[in-house]
């Protein structure tokens, strides 16, 4: 269980590549819809920006690949055009259909990494807390699916506590997002604020029970539960507890994304409990996460087709082919089934390609999404996710939790590991990301191919950095001096070599593979 606690989705990568939340939708959901806005960001889609003045971010990206640079520039400009400050809801950014002046749970969970990188940690904390404070017994422990700038349930998705729109993966997705944002910010509110703690506990306990999501119930649950009134044609009645993010199919009872997000939430909750010193609860929810993973590995595996199923149908038979949900939320055991899943569905999501070491394919897919006319760039999730994917995937900068259980026995223990592993692939000579916020620090990272990384601690106290490189190397060069490397196993039988480096305030350190 310790390995699961220390790694999870955040550090479970093949070839060491680790990717955070950035969710870039695959063809059919995103690429088939074009905006026609070309190079111009959509500014003023929300009436809040009456003067069309966008917020500004210090994050900068440069590279030998001009297409990556230009795509990042467009995504950054578009994302920042959706950032707002002075509204009743507090600091926020659009995370829903443009023009609704609102943010929904699913999109915030998937935009949070890009938003953090752009310097919007305050906005993330406020929006995530708004979801946390709205969890309610009257809504069967659901939060509000979508909140508008007036701090109200968005009218398009809410009529009353009996009649509202809600996709069941959302509570789980937000718990996972809160933990990821804690790792990146170090903001203790995520760990100690009673509002957050109540939301986490209600989600992994009461919400699971109320919606029939326990492992002894989930495979046989009905599609609709907790209906208020006589079932019929009333607005939202059949949408109050959709068992997945798929809103087009009205028959299935459990989607693979519901199971995958449940795994991620259990793991996040266990890590929160360990941080709080509750080892018993941490172990209990690690076991729950392992049990979900075991269910996926057995019941959700289609031996004949060598793929994972997509959903449980209305007759409670498993059907379809998973579109990468289990891969995206890190719910799969390493091994032959994971490899088959990558072959079957891995190429649909840029994050998955980066995470499991296919950097060239990931870059090609990312550039396609960045290209005007090839993606719906005015939909907020797309530009924010591009930024997040450049950080976690292209640059390979990620943060992994370090088990608090080791703090009393490891003299060099730190709460969160900052890790880098280049995702440039074979077609990009170099790339540099500047002014990236990591906890109390602001950093610059420069990757040169996959053999040299330079890390600058621009602002903040000394920090610990793990520089990683693909393959097995006996030594790595720290500022030119040979240092024994640690060889680690990664997914799919790959290995990486790492060194632990302390980077002082204002310091710069270069780690390279010997020639």
Buried (B, 14 or more C-beta within 10 A) or exposed (E): EEEBBBBBBBBBBBBBBBBBBBBBBBEEEBBEEBBEBEEBBBBBBBEBBEEEEBBEBEBBBBBBBEBBBBBBBBBBBBBBBBBBEEBEBBBBBBBBBBEBBBBBBBBBBBBBBBBBBBBBBBBBBBBBBBBBBBBEEEBBBBBBBBBBBEEBBBEEBBBEBBBBBBBBBBBBBBBBBBBBBBBBBBBEBBBEBEBBBEBBBBBBEBBBEBBBBEBEEBBEBEBBBBBBEEEEEBEBBBBBBBBBBBEEBEEBBBBBBBBBBBBBBBBBBBBBBBBBEBEEBBBBBBBBBBEBBEBBBEBBBBEEEBBBBBBBBBEEEBBBBBBBBBBBBBBBBBEEBBBBBBEBBBBBBBBBBBBBBBBBBBBBBBBBBBBBEBBBBBBBBBBBBBBBBBBBBBBBBBBBBBBBBEEEEEEEBBBBBBBBBBBBBEEBEBBBBBBBBBBEBBBBBBBBBBBBBBBBBBEBEEBBBBBBBBBEBEBBBBEEEEEEBEEBEBBBEBBBBBBBBEBEEEBBBBBBBEE
